Amino acid sequence: MENILEVRNLNKTFPDFTLNNISFALPKGFITGFIGPNGSGKTTTIKLIMNLLKKDSGEITVFGLDHIRHEKEIKNRIGFVYDENHFYEELTVEEMKRIIASRYIKWDEKQFKSYIKEFGLPLNRKIKELSRGMKVKFSLAIALSHHADLLIMDEPTSGLDPVVRSEILDILYNVIQDENKGVFFSTHITSDLDRIADYIIMIYQGEILFNKSKDELVEEHSIIKGPLCLLDTNLRSSLIGIRKSKYGFEALTKDREAANAFVKAGAVAEKPVLEDIMLFYTRKENGNA
């Protein structure tokens, strides 16, 4: 399987945070979700990939090319959609597009107009007059109109209503039908990734916890719900991130034999969603008991 992005032994230290020797790869032709609580290092990692921050050590290659030595060539093949607006607020959509289009070798005006029509974006309206959802759609239209081979998205659906989020996810699903492209989707809204992601990378406190296919990740974990007395057995050591109340406990496990043993002892096992997995991996133990 060919990788469109590779990160190897990447390090970056700040006074209050360290990105610690992280490594992962994005296969071509898939949507890879990048998850973790706020402050885990998602945006820092993206800024390092884009050479917006200087790394302390490590290696980053995009399309097989070093991200610094071949920065201009790489960025002509990447589309960016960030959670913040990076446009000139006083310009219209059309004026802003002209500035951006001039920077891309493969700008496709016909494709841009097609997306503008599909997204219902008014070319003569100022950026500051657009809703957050319309700004994200404009960013996406820009990203898709120069035939980008890799889309990098940092919290693109944060703060959007469900209808707009659904529209954006549909667009990404259609984009990835081209098996030569890839999407790196950083978000804490894991329900979006439940719907469209192929692979999941989780980062927590500056370290990669796992990098697996979404289906494999969900299949190998179970949510265990049962009475508190079961926590006094040797099965407890198999649990991840226990949540307790006066009525019982809830926890995650990736030990299939332990899950079966819990069920035999009177607990219930359920299939998790990505939010369950992220929350339990970042929770040690809490509750009243």
ABEGO torsion letter per residue (X at the ends): XBBABBBBGBBBBBAABBBBGBBBBBBBGBBBBBBEBBGAGAAAAAAAAAGABBBABEBBBBGGBBAAAAAAAAAAABBBBBABBABBAABBAAAAAAAAAAABAABBAAAAAAAAAAAGBBAABBAAABBAAAAAAAAAAAAAAAGBABBBBBGAABGBBAAAAAAAAAAAAAAAABAABBBBBBBABAAAAAAABABBBBBBGGBBABBBBAAAAAAABBBBBBBAAAAABAAAAABBGBBBBAAEBBBBBABAAAAAAAAAAGBBBBBBBAAAAAAAAABABBEAX
